[in-house]
C-alpha cells in the first residue's frame, strides 16, 4: 500500500464483515449484534495486522459509545423516569449490590483474587447494557410498553450509578490495593479531598449544562434549522453531542459517556429532539457497529479453553445470578411475575460499561488482565443468548397465563401496583405529548393539508417553514389587523373565520387554509384593511423578516401570494369605486 491506510482497511473490513455476519445472524433469527461481535473476533484472530490499529479502533468504539449515550439521553424522559423511580432506583441499586457481592465472593473464594479485583469484576458484571436492551426491546416492539419502560428506567439508573463508580474508582484504587497512574492524580491528595473534588466537578458540570443548556441549545439549533440546510443541522447535532462529551471530559473530568448523555438530555427537552435524533441515527448506528466489532477484536477466544470454569462462573452470574436477584427484588416490591421476568431478561447481559470498567480496573492494577477477557467472554455469550432468554420469558408468561390458578397468584393478585404505575406512565406520556404539542404547531403533512399554497414544497422545506411560524389565537371580535397600521407579519389561518373590512365595510370573509396580511408586506405600504376574528381562530404568524426570506426562497409560493394580493387589491379598488358611485353593499 502506498501509505498507511490501516485505519481505512480496519473500518472497511470491519463494516463488510459486520454486514455479512450481521445479515447472516438476522437470517438465523439471532440479533445482528452477534454478527458484529463475531466479525470483530474474526478480525482480531485471523487478520492480526489489524491489531496494530486497535488503539484507534478503541477510539472509534468510544465515539460509538458517546453517540449511543447521546441517543439514550435524547430518548430519556424525566417524567418517565419519575414514574418508574420507586421500582427502578431501589431495584437497580439493590441489584448492583447483590451482583457485585456475588461476583466479588466468587472471585475471592473460588479464584483467590483480591478484594479490589473481586469488586471490579462484580461491578462489571452487575451492569447491563442499555444499548443491547434498547435493541432487544426494539425488535420486540417493547420500548413503549410499561414493562419495557421499567426495564429502560432500571438500566438508566444503572448507567448513572456506573458513571459514579467510574468517577470514584481512581479515588478508591489506592485503598483497594491498586495504583493510580501518575497522570491521574486522584488518590495522592487523600481520599476525601479527591472525592470532594470529583463531586464538585461533576455537580458543576451538571448544573451548568442543565441551567444554560435548555436555553442556549434549542436557540442554537433553531437558528441552524432556519437555514434549511440538513447538513448544517446534522453537523450542529454532532458538534453539540461530541463537543459537550469531549469538553466535559477535558474540563470537568467526567466520562465521555456521561457528557454525551447529558447533552442528549438537554436536547430532549427541546422541540428539535426528534429531528436531532433522526439526523444522528445513521451515525449512531454506524459507530455502534464499530463499537461491537472492536469489542470482538479485543476478545481472546483461547480463554474458553484455558479457563472454561471461570467463564462458566461469569456466565452463570450474568444469566442466572443477576436474573434471580432481579426477579426476587421486583417480586418483593409487589409487581406481577411478567414484569419481574422482563426486567430479569433485560439484565441478563452485560455491555459497554462493563468493558470500560474492567479496562479501568486493569489500568489501575486492581484486576488481573485476564479479568477483561472474562468480562468480554461473558458479554459475548450473554448478548448472544439474550434473545433466547427473552423467548424463555415469553414462554413462561404464556404458561402462567394458561393456568388460571397461577395467573391469579402471580399476575392478578399483584396487578394493583402495576396498574398504578401504568397510569403514572400514561400520565407521563400525556404530559410529554402536550408539551410536544405546545411546541409543534403542525406536522409537514398537516401544513400542506391545511394550506394548499405549500403543496409544491419538499418535506424538508415544509419542516423549515414550520420552524418560522409562531402560533397565535384570537377570540371572536378581536382585531387582528387594523387598517393603516404598519405591517409586521403575515398570518395563516388554521382554524376559524375572519372578516376583512375596508372603510368599515365587509369586503370578504376568509376561512381556514387562507392567509392575510401579505399585501402590506409585499408593497411596503400600510395595512389596506381591517381583519377581525369572527369566531375562535387559530393562526400562524410569519414575521416580516421571515416572510421576506421565505418568498425569496420559494418562488412558486411567491407567485401565488402576489397573484392573490393583486386580485384582492383589484377587488378593493372596485369596491371603493362602487362605494364612490353609491353602488356598494350597505354598511355592516
Ligand atoms: P394587508 O394590507 O397587509 O392587511 C390587511 C389584509 O387584509 C391584506 O393585507 C389582505 O391580506 C387582506 N385583504 C384585503 N383585502 C382583501 C379582500 N378583498 N379579500 C380578502 N382579503 C383581503
Boltz pocket constraint, residues with backbone or C-beta under 6 A from the ligand:
constraints:
  - pocket:
      binder: B
      contacts: [[A, 481], [A, 487], [A, 489], [A, 500], [A, 507], [A, 508], [A, 510], [A, 515], [A, 516], [A, 517], [A, 518], [A, 519], [A, 520], [A, 521], [A, 526], [A, 527], [A, 528], [A, 529], [A, 530], [A, 531], [A, 567], [A, 568], [A, 569], [A, 571], [A, 572]]
      max_distance: 6.0
